[in-house]
Amino acid sequence: MMESLNFTDEPGPPWLPLLQRPYDNIFGPKNIWDLRMADGTAVRIERGSQGLNNNLYRVRFGGSVFACKLFVVDERQRAQREWSAVRSVRAAGFRLAPEPVAFAPNGPLPQPAIVYHWVAGQPLSAQALLTDDLVALIESIGYIHRTAPAVDVEMSVAWRQPEDYASYLAEIEVFQRDVRDWVASAHAAAADLPSWAADLPELLPLIQATVESTERAVASASDCGACPTPALVRVEGNLDSIVRDEAGRIVFLDWESSGWGDPAYDLAELRWHPRALSIEPDKWRTAVETYVPHPQDATFWERLSVYDQLLPAWWLGRSAVHLLEGARQAMGRQRLVAVPTRLYRSVRIQIDNYLYALGLIAAEEADSDNE
């Protein structure tokens, strides 16, 4: 039986306060702590992934293995979103999320924490995905979209969920304007541009062509793109956060942006995330055709078609701005630490992959830049 406890006012599992020591040494070299509770019970804590927005620890206690995830506190309300979504998915009987154990938003740790049973598995990003794998992924996402909120949680609107096409198109146009303004400035002609940003001015016409294409797609749509039947969505397309567990089941690990949103946008976000660009288009198309929309969602397939044009344009624009931001840091300033060239080169390759997917450059051009 699943143990699901909402520790809003309780201290959480008995070992939870011991995580204070690893937390206090978050920047230290140590990765494993063998500690003991007051009664002598052994607790092993292992450092997991450490990001800008959360910290993950693996805890071995009493013959069980747990994951404890600590969340940064910001306007996204990450911990509350994740707890509400995971509780709802598990309460609906779907084993598509880690099994929740406890939610400790108000201590004993400095950041809100959620405790899960540990999921051992391999990320989908590390696997060669066949059509059957993608069909299973689409089926799993469909179950999530049909999940109702658990009785003890309140679901919010998904983070960064666009209200309609126009609001999302406006973001893409802002990216284009940033690049255009920079190209028009004297900085773009500077001789000390890093190699990974040297041809950014030449990319501007392609970015403009992409924006014009998305504007036509939005203008030709039958309505504004508002979703008539909002569903539970993750709004997280990174295949690194989707694993196949030891039993072969697909499990979704990251729910920090989840809430009510458009399932068509959710599918497009997964398709066009940089980590999914290696998926063969024909395989994805075959898999996504198995998706079953809500019976009252008459515009689902049109919205998916429009977002399949908006999402790659958004990622292209955001990637170009990312290079732009890096170029601004690299030019005309002495730095104690070198700009991470490898990171920006990977973003430059990412841009070519989107340009190829949009039909704006030939495969040979993308391959030559990837060498």
C-alpha positions, 0 to 999 in steps of 0.5 A, a space after each residue: 500500500 502506498 504511504 502518502 502523507 502530507 506533512 504540512 505541519 509535521 516534521 516529516 520522516 524521522 531522518 529528515 533533519 539529518 539532511 541539514 548537514 549535507 545541505 550546509 555543505 552543499 558546495 563541499 567535496 563530500 558526497 556521502 554521509 553515514 549518520 545516525 539518528 538519536 536511537 542509533 539507527 544508521 542513515 546513509 545520505 548520498 548527494 544527487 543532482 544539484 541544480 540552480 532550482 533544486 537539490 536531490 539526495 538519496 537516503 538509505 534508511 531501514 532497508 528502504 531507499 528514498 529520494 529527497 528533493 529540496 526546492 528553491 522558493 520563488 514565484 513558480 511555487 515549485 514544490 507545491 506544484 510537484 506535490 499536487 501533480 504527483 499526489 494526483 497521478 498516484 491517487 488516480 492509480 497511475 504509476 507514472 510518477 515517483 511514489 510520494 512519501 512526505 511533503 515538508 514545505 515548512 521545515 525542518 529544512 531551510 527549503 521545501 522538501 518532498 520525499 519519494 521512494 527512489 526510482 532506479 532507471 535509465 533516462 529516455 535520452 540515453 536510449 534509442 527510442 523505437 516507434 513502440 517506445 514512443 507509442 508507449 510514451 504518448 500513451 503515458 502522457 495521455 493518462 497524465 492528461 486524463 488525471 483529476 486532482 487528488 482530493 487533498 490538493 489544489 492544482 494551479 495553472 501550469 507555469 509558462 502555459 500560453 493563454 493562446 497563440 498570440 501570447 506565445 508568438 509575442 515571446 518569439 518576436 521579442 527574441 527576434 527583436 533582441 537579435 536584430 537590435 544587437 546586429 544593428 549595433 556596433 558590437 556585432 562588427 567587433 573583431 573579438 567576437 567568439 567563434 561560436 557567435 561570429 556568424 550570429 549576424 548572418 543568422 538573423 534573416 533565417 530567424 526573421 523567416 521563421 518568425 514570419 512563418 509562425 505569424 502566418 501559421 497563427 493568422 491562418 488558424 481557425 481561432 485564437 488557440 485557447 484550450 477548451 478542455 484544460 488538462 494536467 500537463 507537465 510542461 517539461 520536455 526534457 527526456 533526461 527527466 523521463 526514465 524507464 524503471 527496472 520493471 520497464 515502466 515509464 516514470 516522469 520525474 520532474 513536475 515543477 512546472 505542472 498544472 492545468 494547461 493545454 495538452 497540445 502544447 504539452 506534446 509539442 513541448 516534448 517534441 521540440 525540446 532540444 533533448 528530443 531533436 534526435 527522435 526521427 520525425 516519422 516515428 514521432 508522427 506515427 506515435 503521436 497519431 495514437 493520442 486520444 484527445 478529450 471528446 470535447 476538444 474539437 481543435 486539438 489537432 489544429 492546436 498541435 499543428 500550430 504549436 509544432 510550428 511555434 515551439 521550434 521557432 521559440 527554441 531557435 530564438 531563445 538559443 540565438 539570444 543565449 549566444 547573444 548573452 554569452 557574446 556580451 559577456 565575452 567581449 570587452 571584459 577581462 574575466 577571471 574564469 573563461 566563458 564555457 566555450 563547449 556550452 556555447 558551441 553546443 547551443 550553436 549546433 542546436 540552432 542548426 538542428 532547429 534550422 534544419 528541422 524548419 527546412 531553412 538549411 540543408 542537412 549537409 549544412 547542419 552536419 558540417 557545423 556539427 563536426 
